Amino acid sequence: MSQDNTSASATSAIWQHHITVPDTPEGFTVRTTYPTNPDGAEVMLEQWQAGSAEPPHSHPGDDMTVVVEGKMAIQFFTKGDDGLATDGEPVILNQGEAGYIRAGRIHDASYLEDCKLVYVHDRAFGVKAES
């Protein structure tokens, strides 16, 4: 008797049990874990619907996003006396690519296709709205 030991994104339990979180953008769900190591990393499995977006924000620690499926864009900003100004062209991340953002770096994100992401944040996750 043959047994199928393979799984795919559409059938894996990894992408189940996502929840919506109050005060987050429409089209976003997440599954999180909280490590007990104070020097550890927080990992989230995120799903974003095509057309959804995050406004400009920053995080207290460095982060890494791996695009498991889909396509997204990240725009960086600088803050001046007149508010936020774009800093360079948007960075496009496609399936299989990873992006890194240093702590405190202001950015937004838009989801050009339905996305499944592995998000890793250095130590405890946090987000600060920027304008």
Secondary structure, 3 states (H helix, E strand, C coil): CCCCCCCCCCCCHHHCCCECCCCCCCCEEEEEECCCCCCCEEEEEEEECCCCEEEEEECCCCEEEEEEECEEEEEEEEEECCEEEECCCCEEEECCCEEEECCCCCEEEEECCCEEEEEEEEECCCCEECC
